Amino acid sequence: MRNVLSDAAIAQLIEEDVPYVDLTTFGLGIGKQPGEIEFYSRHPMVVCATEEAARVFEQCGAKVLTHVESSTKLAAKQLILKAAGSAEALHIAWRIALNLLEYTSGIATRTNSLVEAAHQINPSVGIVGTRKVFPGTRALSVKAILAGGAIPHRLGLSESILIFKEHLTYLGGMSELLKALPALKQRFQEHKMAMEVETVADAWAIAQAGVDIIQFDKVSSADLKPVVLSLKHQYPNIKIAVAGGITLDNVQDYASTGVDLLVTSYPYFGKPADIGVKMSDVD
């Protein structure tokens, strides 16, 4: 997978952590001593952001000797990245690279757990990650869910049409939307029309009106299953998604309903991966 951070973005991460000088390394007088650093997995994980971590080391003046590709599955105690350079370069890059690796690998690993669990029940169901990420981390968060086997639900408001009940506030309700939908479909022929609903009645109404994707929000898996079967029987080309509270605890229940897409923010929130670091003097 490619590096998703620009050189300027990586330089900003370095400047944020080391605005002037690594005072400890400078004070100890060890900055010019040659060394090596290794990052390794402490538990099974899906690794992410190795490409970005490598660029951090390179911008700090170190040389990356090897690294695995993002999306690689590792067992415990396996090498992730190894770099060589001056003690100053290694100490500056160390924590920045580790933060990138641990946070994104945590997301990738949780994503992969969801995908594998869902596919045990329904191999064709798609896991899609929302845009509910911490501000400023979109590029890395998208890379992490891709590394884990999911795809982005929406990359932003500019590239897809998804109608929420909040839009209806300004349209005048569901009845006005149903009137406006044919013109919207004609105007945006290249785009699929998607809408989020909370009731079965609304789902049937927009299916009849020709919406392409129905996204159920916060509907239980038990209530969802018979509706999905009926909708797909009458409208075989329609896609059905479900969002709202999908986690590793219930993903298999939702996968069993027959929906096409499981929309989730679960991977973004949790513990970072635990990655070990070993630094050595090469004199």
Secondary structure, DSSP 4 states (H G I P E B T S, - for coil): ----S-HHHHHHHHHHH-SS--HHHHHHT-TTSEEEEEEEESSSEE---HHHHHHHHHHTT-EEEEEPPTT-EE-TT-EEEEEEEEHHHHHHHHHHHHHHHHHHHHHHHHHHHHHHHHHHH-TTPEEEE-S---TT-HHHHHHHHHHHT-EES-S-TTS-EEE-HHHHHHHTSHHHHHHHHHHHHHHTTTS-EEEEESSHHHHHHHHHHT-SEEEEES--HHHHHHHHHHHHHH-TT-EEEEESS--TTTHHHHHTTT-SEEEE-GGGSSPPP-EEEEEEE--
